[in-house]
Amino acid sequence: MIKKFNLIYSLLVFVIASSAQPGADEEHSFIHTDKILYPAGDRLFFSVAIVSPTNSGLSVIGYAELYTNNGELLTRHKLKFDSGKSYGNFDLPAHLPTGLYHLQTYTLWMKNFQPENLTTKSIVIYNPADTTSIYPLIDSLNKTDKSTLTQSGSDISLSTNKVRYTAREQVDVTIKSGSKRREFNGIASVSVRLFEDSLVRESLHVNPINYGAKTYSYNYPKERFIYPAILESLKPFQKDFSLNQRDNKEAHQVNEEFKRAILVKEITNSYDLTNETTHHYLKLPSDITFIPDQYEGMESMAEFLKEVVPQVKVIRKKGQTQIRVRNNENLQNVYFFKESPLFIVDGYVVTDLALILAIEPAAIQSVDIAWKLNTINQSAVSKLADHGILAIYSKQNIGESIGLLKLYRDFHEPVVFKEVSYKSRESKEDDRQPDFRNPLYWNPFQELTDSTKLSFYTSDEPGKYIVEVIGFTRSGRQFMATTLIEVVH
């Protein structure tokens, strides 16, 4: 049956691809990284966005790859895109040698067009045990930066509440639209890092987009979520990098400029500042979302569903507790499904309702419900969700312990950047755990309106920091803005 389905699906994709208008549905990806200069052993955060002339029918599966300067593929992540947006991270092994590396993002559909559609972002990785100088590498980045994107003063402006801050002080950032004639609506990624780590002009590193009416042979169809268990278009590489571990027995040849970096790393590791990470699950599209923290006094999941969620009905049938989802897609014909919905907890399929009802509302980040046919189709769970979807996302990823099957396998699950808060005077003074964060702040996707505010805290590291915002409007227009702040003792 599955083989028959695969044949039908392949024929359908071929027909769709063959009937596409030449050059009318090109896709381009844009990359933004939290830094451009990384020590070996660091974590690289990135965000990637896909745009097309219409921004409709975008690919939902893409790839991020990390290469050496010699073109050797180190590792690949398979990404799930939501409305053209995705993000993730690469953990850089401590044995990587100093050198120039390249991050490339693409969808299979992009391979039908010009090679420049496959966007590449260059970074520098340095190894304190490697005597190679980083400055020629930085110079090479300056020479090869061919991006046409420059800092835009017409789309957005960027400002902070002050210019100079003390250690562990809150910084308030305001992002405003530069246009008074039209309402601004866009999305951006935000990075705050040491200015000395920004020795080259940061940008989207893409060639100009030119959607021409050219003729292409569509060898690669757009990938869609059809039965997650058989998504086999590209098997992910092993997590281990392919480079052999370098001999690191002799550390006396470390350059003077990296001695302080080693000390900072040793202090950081001794206080275990880097191990607290949270993984983001692959969220399904939903028709409505409920946040349990917004409702007080709910002692059980059953009570929360009964009292707060009108789209769900908790019933007793044949001596067992069951759940039904209400379908109100057609307001002229509102009804409850006759069977149980698909239960998802943190990306895992859960079949035991008792385990779901046993989850305390305080442990839940959100409850997402889907009943519309289009929403369910976007989730690519097909007949698994003929009676709706009830998806629960917990604060501590409890789905891994109670779930039977991971819904989307082989996809990269990004790490959420850990934000640090020093809200009280006591937290600033009493907690003397050294704080040498860089970057100070990373947000892969920030929704922007005419005026958007965000905040972060400085660390114990004095110096100048660059606040950088890169993004695009809903119409596909790119923009970028930066400003500097200084942290003093």
Phi, psi and omega in degrees: 000318181294320178299318178297318179296318179299320180295315180297317182295319179297318178295321180295316179297321180297318180296317181296315181295320183292332183269000181292149178288132183303125175072358186273350185231033178295151175238145174229145178247149178239137183244141170225130177248156183292333177215180173234353179232116187235136168283147175302139184094355181278172175251127180261121175260142178216155170233151181218139179232146177247135174229157175216172181304324183256344184057026176236150181066031181291155176299149180248357176232133179215182185221145173235129184232145178245126184240152167283172180291343178270004178087012178279125179284121181271313182198161181224140172247137173264124190249144171258124182260140176240109183054041176083010184238141173204167178201169181183200182204153171240128173272113185277120181301147183292343182269000180298134179284158175299134180173180177267132180231161187225130177256124182239136178234146181192166166245161178299327181297327180296334182290351175283345189246201183294152179302332182291349174294337179275099188286137180236135177240126182265142178223166175246130174245130179241144179247120182303335180272003182252129183279358180298131179284142181273344189292320173298328178293319178295320177299322180293327176296318179299322183285329184265359180285100183253017182295142178269356183276124175242169182299129187258126176259355185267332184268312181220157171234150187233130180214156176239160183290338175216175176253329183239136184226159172266174180296142176061034179256148181283135176247126178255127183245138176238127177247118183240151176290139178271359182248131177262355185270335183221154178289133183268136179211112183206183179218144186211163169251148186233130178230140174231115185216167178302136182296328180292345174270008181237055187281352174238158180291120181279142179198186181282347177053056178229155173280159180301141179280128179224098181274093181260158179277073181256163181261128180232153170262120186275090180276341183238118177282163172288134181278136179233159177278097176237108184052091185309330185292343183245024176283096187234027184295320176215119178284133180297148175290164175296152183294329180291136179288155186275349180289140174288145181293131182281151178292118185240029183285325183260113182253001186285349182269011182297133179297150181300325184291344182254358182298318180293324179298321178295317180300314179300317181296319179296318179296315180300314180295324181293333178262004174055047182277345191257356188267350181273100181229153178235132180267141178268129178277163178278101185283145177271152172299150181218163177263339177202148182231139176239138179250107183303328181297343180276357182234127183262155172082010179271115186269338182220160178295322179299317179295320180298315181294319182292319188271332191247327191253098181288343181281358181232140177238127176262120185232166172248125181219124182055039177077008181236148175281132180225164181233140176232144177258138180273132177259110177238035177297320176253108184295344177275350182213076180268132183204164173265138176299151183278342181239170181291149177283175171282123180263125179235130175234113179054038178086003179250141176283127180240128182255344181267105182298328180300324179293325179289314181292342179278349179287130179285137179305327181295340181269000186256133176280314180201157174239117183249136182233137178230137177221341181286144183299318181295321179295316179295321178296322177296330179285344177059040177252357172048232187292348176296337186235039177296342183241029176095175180227132171242108184247128179246133177241115186269171179275339185237021176054053181282348180300331181296331183270338183246352182275156180262319186220133176284126188296306180252103181268156175072011177262148177292130175253104187291153174273137178278129179299128183278116177272144180250137182234133173237071188287325184253161178297325180295320181292334178283322189263320187281327181273092183267023173297122184303138182237105180239039183298140170202107014279163175283330187207140175214122177231108185294332180212113178243118175292133182243137172238200181300328177214118182236136181241143173212165182214158176205175182243143176286167181252195177275357184272113177285161178136182179268142180233145178255130174260122188231132178236123179231133180189199181208152177281168179298337179274359176096004180280132183275153175207161180205143176210145179223157172208162182247144170231165180229138177250126182240160178291000000 
